[in-house]
Amino acid sequence: MANTKSAEKAARQAAAHRIRNVAMRSRMRSAIRKVIDAVAAGKKDDARASYLAAVPLIDTLVNKKIIHRNQADRHKSRLSARVKSLG
C-alpha cells in the first residue's frame, strides 16, 4: 500500500503501463507467430509480408523500453533466417 500521494499516483501509473506493455508484448508475439505459421505452411510471400510487418513492431517495443535491444535483434535474426530458408 502506498504511503504518500505521489506513491499512490506512481502505483496507478505502473498499473496502466503494465496493461499497455502486456498488450504490446502480446501483439509482438502474435506477429512473430504469424511469420512462423506462414513459414511452416511454406507460404513464401505471406511469410515475407508478415516478417516485414513484424520488424517495425518489434523495434517499437525496443524504443519504448518494453524489450531489450538484444532480444529484438535475436527475434528479427531468427525470423529472417526462417523466411530465407524458404528459398
C-alpha positions in Angstrom: 0.0 0.0 0.0 1.3 3.4 -1.0 2.1 5.8 1.9 2.1 9.1 0.0 0.1 10.8 -2.7 3.0 10.6 -5.1 3.4 6.9 -4.4 -0.3 6.3 -5.0 -0.1 8.1 -8.3 3.1 6.1 -9.3 1.2 2.8 -8.4 -1.7 3.9 -10.7 0.7 4.8 -13.5 2.5 1.5 -13.1 -0.7 -0.5 -13.4 -1.7 1.4 -16.5 1.8 1.0 -18.0 1.7 -2.7 -17.3 -1.6 -3.2 -19.1 -0.3 -1.3 -22.1 3.0 -3.2 -22.1 1.3 -6.6 -21.8 -0.9 -5.8 -24.8 2.1 -4.6 -26.9 4.1 -7.6 -26.0 1.2 -9.8 -27.0 0.9 -8.0 -30.4 4.6 -8.7 -30.9 4.3 -12.4 -30.1 1.3 -12.7 -32.4 3.3 -11.1 -35.2 6.1 -13.5 -34.6 3.7 -16.4 -34.6 2.2 -15.2 -37.9 5.6 -15.4 -39.5 6.4 -18.8 -38.1 3.0 -20.2 -39.2 3.5 -18.9 -42.7 6.9 -20.4 -42.9 5.6 -23.8 -41.6 2.9 -23.7 -44.3 5.5 -22.9 -46.9 3.9 -19.7 -48.0 6.9 -17.6 -49.0 5.0 -14.4 -49.9 2.9 -14.4 -46.7 6.0 -15.1 -44.6 7.9 -12.2 -46.1 4.9 -9.9 -45.7 4.4 -11.0 -42.1 8.1 -10.5 -41.4 8.1 -7.0 -42.9 5.1 -6.2 -40.7 6.7 -7.7 -37.5 10.0 -5.9 -37.7 8.8 -2.4 -37.1 6.5 -3.7 -34.3 9.5 -5.3 -32.6 11.6 -2.1 -33.0 8.8 -0.1 -31.5 8.9 -2.2 -28.3 12.6 -1.6 -28.1 12.2 2.2 -28.4 9.5 2.1 -25.6 11.9 0.0 -23.5 9.5 -2.9 -23.2 12.0 -5.4 -24.5 15.8 -5.3 -24.7 17.6 -4.4 -27.9 19.4 -7.8 -27.9 16.1 -9.7 -27.6 14.7 -7.8 -30.5 17.7 -8.4 -32.6 17.6 -12.1 -31.8 13.9 -12.3 -32.8 14.5 -10.5 -36.1 17.5 -12.6 -36.9 15.8 -15.9 -36.3 12.7 -14.8 -38.2 14.8 -13.6 -41.1 16.6 -16.9 -41.2 13.3 -18.8 -41.3 12.0 -16.7 -44.1 15.2 -17.0 -46.1 15.1 -20.8 -45.6 12.0 -21.0 -47.8 14.3 -20.2 -50.8 
